[in-house]
């Protein structure tokens, strides 16, 4: 029986997309990004082999350095995502980070969830390593970062230690279920190769 995926997603490229398209309404761009995330959640449920998706919604660094308009757009995207996912049965959502600044918490499930969704909001690895806020997150199988930047920006340093790192040039508002699915199939093949070798690989 195949193990279930634990997936990290760094949804980057919203502002670049807005600039390229000449869009001045950042809120609408982040709402579009929220729909992309919802599409991935729905597809993960259909696949049936995904245990958890962790979205890097907002780092502590960005919270301290983004403009007021930029932060409002991010908040708008997060609220849109939470609103849309409430309509999807079978998921449990939680947030990790300095949650008191954003006023968001976890959903309440009355039954065993089919898929865990974790939002990192106002997250910093320093705070995490000190307080252990992410101890309930399993080791990641893959971290996907969009927009082409080849760095993790402090994303779950412990859980990502053995993850496959996928840096796609696709901007987040243009990321598709098809690309997501292709990435997971590639990771599955890599996992199977490691199993044939008898370990996770260095």
VEXDREN-2710 file (C-alpha; in Angstrom, 1 decimal):
% VEXDREN-2710
k/r/px/py/pz
1/UNK/0.0/0.0/0.0
2/UNK/1.4/3.4/-1.0
3/UNK/2.0/5.9/1.8
4/UNK/0.1/9.2/1.6
5/UNK/1.8/12.4/0.6
6/UNK/2.5/15.3/3.0
7/UNK/3.0/18.3/0.8
8/UNK/4.4/21.8/1.4
9/UNK/3.4/24.7/-0.9
10/UNK/5.0/28.1/-1.1
11/UNK/2.5/30.0/-3.3
12/UNK/4.8/32.7/-4.7
13/UNK/4.3/35.1/-7.6
14/UNK/1.0/37.0/-7.0
15/UNK/2.6/40.4/-7.1
16/UNK/4.7/39.5/-10.2
17/UNK/1.5/38.3/-11.9
18/UNK/-0.3/41.6/-11.0
19/UNK/2.6/43.7/-12.4
20/UNK/2.8/41.7/-15.6
21/UNK/-0.9/41.9/-16.2
22/UNK/-1.1/45.5/-15.3
23/UNK/-3.6/44.8/-12.4
24/UNK/-3.9/47.3/-9.6
25/UNK/-6.4/45.4/-7.5
26/UNK/-4.2/43.1/-5.5
27/UNK/-7.1/41.8/-3.5
28/UNK/-8.6/40.2/-6.7
29/UNK/-5.2/38.7/-7.5
30/UNK/-4.9/37.0/-4.1
31/UNK/-8.6/35.9/-4.3
32/UNK/-7.6/34.2/-7.6
33/UNK/-4.7/32.6/-5.8
34/UNK/-7.1/31.3/-3.1
35/UNK/-9.1/29.6/-5.8
36/UNK/-6.0/27.9/-7.1
37/UNK/-5.3/26.6/-3.6
38/UNK/-8.9/25.4/-3.4
39/UNK/-8.5/23.6/-6.7
40/UNK/-5.5/21.7/-5.3
41/UNK/-7.3/20.8/-2.2
42/UNK/-10.2/19.4/-4.2
43/UNK/-7.9/17.4/-6.5
44/UNK/-5.9/16.1/-3.5
45/UNK/-9.2/14.7/-2.1
46/UNK/-10.0/13.1/-5.4
47/UNK/-6.5/11.5/-5.6
48/UNK/-7.0/10.0/-2.2
49/UNK/-3.3/9.7/-1.5
50/UNK/-2.6/13.1/0.1
51/UNK/-2.6/13.2/3.9
52/UNK/-1.8/16.9/4.4
53/UNK/-1.0/20.1/2.5
54/UNK/0.8/22.9/4.3
55/UNK/0.4/26.3/2.7
56/UNK/3.0/29.1/3.5
57/UNK/0.4/31.8/3.6
58/UNK/2.5/34.6/5.3
59/UNK/5.9/34.7/6.9
60/UNK/6.7/36.8/10.0
61/UNK/9.4/38.6/7.9
62/UNK/6.8/39.5/5.3
63/UNK/4.4/40.7/7.9
64/UNK/7.0/43.1/9.2
65/UNK/8.1/44.3/5.7
66/UNK/5.1/44.2/3.4
67/UNK/3.0/47.4/2.6
68/UNK/-0.4/47.8/4.2
69/UNK/-2.0/47.2/0.9
70/UNK/0.0/44.1/0.3
71/UNK/-0.9/42.7/3.8
72/UNK/-4.5/43.5/3.2
73/UNK/-4.4/41.6/-0.1
74/UNK/-2.9/38.5/1.6
75/UNK/-5.5/38.7/4.3
76/UNK/-8.2/38.9/1.6
77/UNK/-6.8/35.7/0.0
78/UNK/-6.6/33.8/3.3
79/UNK/-10.2/34.7/4.1
80/UNK/-11.4/33.7/0.6
81/UNK/-9.6/30.4/0.9
82/UNK/-11.1/29.7/4.3
83/UNK/-14.6/30.6/3.1
84/UNK/-14.4/28.4/0.0
85/UNK/-12.9/25.4/1.9
86/UNK/-15.7/25.5/4.4
87/UNK/-17.9/24.1/1.7
88/UNK/-15.7/21.1/1.1
89/UNK/-16.5/18.1/3.3
90/UNK/-13.8/15.9/4.8
91/UNK/-11.1/18.5/5.5
92/UNK/-9.6/19.8/8.8
93/UNK/-7.9/23.2/8.7
94/UNK/-5.5/24.5/11.3
95/UNK/-3.2/27.5/11.5
96/UNK/0.3/27.7/12.9
97/UNK/2.3/30.8/13.7
98/UNK/1.7/34.0/15.7
99/UNK/-2.0/33.5/15.4
100/UNK/-3.0/36.1/17.9
101/UNK/-2.1/38.8/15.3
102/UNK/-4.5/37.5/12.7
103/UNK/-7.4/36.2/14.7
104/UNK/-7.7/32.8/12.9
105/UNK/-7.9/29.4/14.4
106/UNK/-8.7/25.8/13.5
107/UNK/-11.9/24.3/12.3
108/UNK/-13.8/21.8/14.4
109/UNK/-14.3/18.3/12.9
110/UNK/-16.9/15.8/14.1
111/UNK/-15.4/13.0/12.1
112/UNK/-12.0/11.8/11.0
113/UNK/-10.8/14.1/8.2
114/UNK/-9.8/12.8/4.8
115/UNK/-7.3/15.7/4.4
116/UNK/-5.5/18.0/6.7
117/UNK/-4.9/21.6/5.6
118/UNK/-2.3/23.7/7.5
119/UNK/-1.9/27.4/7.0
120/UNK/1.4/29.0/8.2
121/UNK/0.4/32.6/9.1
122/UNK/2.9/35.0/10.6
123/UNK/5.3/32.1/10.7
124/UNK/9.0/32.2/11.5
125/UNK/11.4/29.2/11.8
126/UNK/13.0/30.8/14.9
127/UNK/9.7/30.9/16.7
128/UNK/8.9/27.4/15.6
129/UNK/12.2/25.9/16.7
130/UNK/11.8/27.6/20.1
131/UNK/8.2/26.9/20.7
132/UNK/7.7/23.7/18.7
133/UNK/4.5/24.8/17.1
134/UNK/4.8/22.5/14.1
135/UNK/5.6/19.3/16.0
136/UNK/2.3/17.8/14.8
137/UNK/3.3/18.3/11.1
138/UNK/4.8/15.1/9.6
139/UNK/7.9/15.1/7.5
140/UNK/7.2/16.6/4.1
141/UNK/7.5/14.4/1.0
142/UNK/7.7/17.5/-1.4
143/UNK/7.9/21.2/-1.2
144/UNK/6.6/23.1/-4.2
145/UNK/7.5/26.7/-4.7
146/UNK/6.1/28.7/-7.6
147/UNK/7.5/31.7/-9.5
148/UNK/11.0/30.3/-9.9
149/UNK/12.7/31.5/-6.7
150/UNK/15.0/28.7/-5.5
151/UNK/14.8/29.1/-1.7
152/UNK/12.6/27.9/1.1
153/UNK/12.4/31.2/3.0
154/UNK/12.3/29.5/6.4
155/UNK/9.6/27.1/5.5
156/UNK/9.4/24.3/8.1
157/UNK/13.1/23.6/8.3
158/UNK/12.8/20.3/10.2
159/UNK/10.0/18.8/8.2
160/UNK/11.5/19.8/4.9
161/UNK/14.9/18.1/5.6
162/UNK/14.3/15.1/3.3
163/UNK/11.6/16.6/1.0
164/UNK/11.9/16.8/-2.7
165/UNK/12.3/20.4/-3.6
166/UNK/10.3/21.5/-6.7
167/UNK/10.9/25.1/-7.9
168/UNK/8.6/25.8/-10.8
169/UNK/8.7/29.1/-12.8
170/UNK/4.9/29.1/-13.0
171/UNK/3.4/32.1/-11.1
172/UNK/1.0/31.1/-8.4
173/UNK/-2.2/32.6/-10.1
174/UNK/-1.4/30.4/-13.1
175/UNK/-0.5/27.2/-11.3
176/UNK/-2.8/24.3/-12.4
177/UNK/-4.0/21.0/-11.1
178/UNK/-2.4/19.4/-14.1
179/UNK/1.1/20.7/-13.0
180/UNK/0.4/19.7/-9.4
181/UNK/-0.6/16.2/-10.4
182/UNK/2.5/15.8/-12.6
183/UNK/4.8/16.9/-9.8
184/UNK/3.2/14.4/-7.4
185/UNK/3.6/11.6/-9.9
186/UNK/7.3/12.5/-10.3
187/UNK/7.8/12.4/-6.6
188/UNK/6.0/9.1/-6.3
189/UNK/8.5/7.6/-8.9
190/UNK/11.4/9.0/-6.9
191/UNK/10.1/7.5/-3.7
192/UNK/9.7/4.1/-5.4
193/UNK/13.3/4.4/-6.6
194/UNK/14.5/5.1/-3.1
195/UNK/12.6/2.1/-1.8
196/UNK/14.3/-0.1/-4.3
197/UNK/17.6/1.2/-3.0
198/UNK/16.5/0.5/0.6
199/UNK/16.3/4.0/2.0
200/UNK/15.2/7.6/1.7
201/UNK/18.4/8.7/0.1
202/UNK/20.9/11.4/1.2
END
